[in-house]
């Protein structure tokens, strides 16, 4: 899956789409606490702590698999990868970082048993993943680029609201807000929808979580 995370797979070669069928196969990489680091079909598959790369789940590896799924949706447009599937893995990855799924008890170990959710190492503060980056780029949608255009391509539409504040990007601070237009105005700013502000100035608001490019010259442009 990692070649998709780094866009090393040829974009128009559909043969590689099949790897994601293996990802979601419970007889291979999927499970109650995915993603396994090896397929269950491998001869040396093991969930023992002593064989760390032979089966146990790593939050760090999950962040790269989430990146691969995001690229499958945004860049490769793989027909067998959907937004709900991305969100399913995101949810499971979030919950595994809390003891028993209790959000009042954060705990992130190095690797865990993908069947039971039990951490396999005693450390409880091993935060090696790119978890925050996944949220900023694929929930909020901020897409880094080499030019001055601001691009936002959110792919999680399961939340009625979210808010990212003081996100540093190219010498400015961004605020990225989603407030489902339902008349409640959850943030008390008089604005509902998908809103982006730079250094406190509103750049655009759209009624849904759209794929948007914004530049000083053109303003917001909705992409398909």
N, C-alpha and C positions, 0 to 999 in steps of 0.2 A: 504493500500500500504506500510505502514511503516515496517511490518514484512519482506518484500522483501528487503527493504533498509538495514536492519541489518542481513540479511541471516538467519532469524529464521524459514523460511518455508522449509519443507523437500525438498531436491533438486530433487528427482525423482517422486514426487507426482504431476502429471499434473493437478489435480483438481484445484489447486490454480492459474493456468494460467488465468482462467476466470475473475479474478479481474481486469485485464487490459482492458478487453472488457468494463467494467463499467467505467473505467477511461476515455476512449476515446468516450464515449456515451454522446452526447450533452444534453440528457435528464437526465443525472446523474451528472458526475463530470466535464465534458469538457464544454468549453464556449469560448467566444472571448478573455477573460483574465483568462485562467485556472491557477490552479486547484481549483475548489470549495472545501471548507472544509467539505461540506456535500452534499449528493445527492439531486437533485431537487425533488426526489420522497419522501423525508422525510417530515413528517407532520409539523415539526417545521422549515423547511427550510426558511431562510430569508437572505436578503442582507443588512439588517440594521446594522449600526455600533454597536448598543447595543447588538446584538447577534453575537458576533465575530466568534464563532466556528460553527455557523449554516449555513454557506454558503459563506461568503466573502473569497477572495483569499489572502493568506499570502505568501510573498516571502520566508519566512523561511520554511513553509511547502512545497513549490515548490522545494526547494533544496533537501528535503528528497524524494520527489516523483521522481525527476531526478535520485537520487541515486538508488531508487527502479528500475527504468527503465534500468539503467546501469547494475545492477545486473541481471535483466531479460535477458539482451543481453549476458553478459559475463559469468555469473555463472549458471543461470537456463536455458538459451537458449529457452526462451518462444517463440513459433512460431508466436504468435500474437503481438509481440513487435519487431519493426524494427528500424534501425538506423535513417531513415527519421522521424519516430515518436518521437524519443528522441530529434532529432535536432529541430523539430517543437516546442516542449515544451521549449527547451533551448532558442530558438529565442524569443519566447513570454515572457519568464521570463526576458531576457535581456532588451527587449523593455519596459516592464512595469516599469523598474527602471530609466526611463528617461521621463521627462514631454512630453506627446504627442508623444513619440517615437523619440524625438529630442535628438540626442546623444550629443549635446552641453549643454543640460539642465538636469544634473543628479538629480534625486529625488527618494528616497526610503522611503516610509512610512511604517506603521506597517501592514495595511491591506487595500484592495481596493475592489470596486464593480466589480465583475467578468464579468458583462455585459457591463459596460460603461468604465471601466478603471479608474474611479475617486477614488482618495484616500479617505478613510473614517475617517482618523485622521489628525490633523493639522501638526503633526511632519513630517519633510521631510528628516531626516537623521537617520532613524531607520534601521541600517544595521545588521540584526540579522541572516541572512542566511549563509550557507556555500558555497556561490556562487563561491568564488575564488578556493575553494577546488574542486568543481565540474569541473571547467575548467582545473585545473592542472591534475586531475586524469582521466578525460574522454575525454577531447579534446587533451591535451598533452599526456595523457595515462599513466602517472607515477602511478605505482601500489605499495603501501607500502607493505613490507614483513618483516618477523622476521629474515631473513637470509641476507647474503651479496650479494645475486643476485639482479641485477637491472632488473625490469620488466616494460615493456611499452605496453599498450593495448589501443590505441586510437580508439574511435568508431564514431567520427565525421569526415566524409570525404568530407564535403561540401565546405571547404575553400581551395583556391589555396595556401595559405601560413599562417603560424603563427610562433610566436617565444616567448618562455618563457626563461627569463634569470635570473640567480642568484636564482634559486630555491634551498633552503637549504634542504639537505637530507643526513642523516647519516654522518654528519661532513664534507660534501663536498657541492660545489655549482654546480648545473646542468644547462645546457643550452639545451633546447629541441626545435628543429627547423623543420618545414615542409616547403619546397619550391618545389612546383610541378615541376617535370622535364619537362621544356618546352623551355630550352635554354636561359631563361632571367636572371638567377642567381640574384634574388631579393635582397639578403643580401650581395652581393659582396664578398663572401668568397670562391668562386670557387667551391662550392658544391651545388648540388641540390638533393632533396629527403628528407627522414626522417633521421635526424642526431641528435645524442645525444653526448654532451661533458660533461666531469666531470673535474672541475677545469681547464678548457681551453683545455683539451686533448680530441680529438675525440675518442669515443668508437666504434661507428659504423655509417654507413649510409646505408639505404635501399631505393630502388626506389619507394616504396609506403608506405602507413601508415600501417605497419605490426605489428603484435603482436610479440614482441621480448623479449627474456631473454638474459642478458649479465652477465658474471662473469669473474673474472681474469683467471680462469682455462680454460674455454671453449671459451671465446669470445662471439660474438652474436649467438643466436640460434633462428631461425624463428619458431613460433608456429602456428598451424592451429586453 
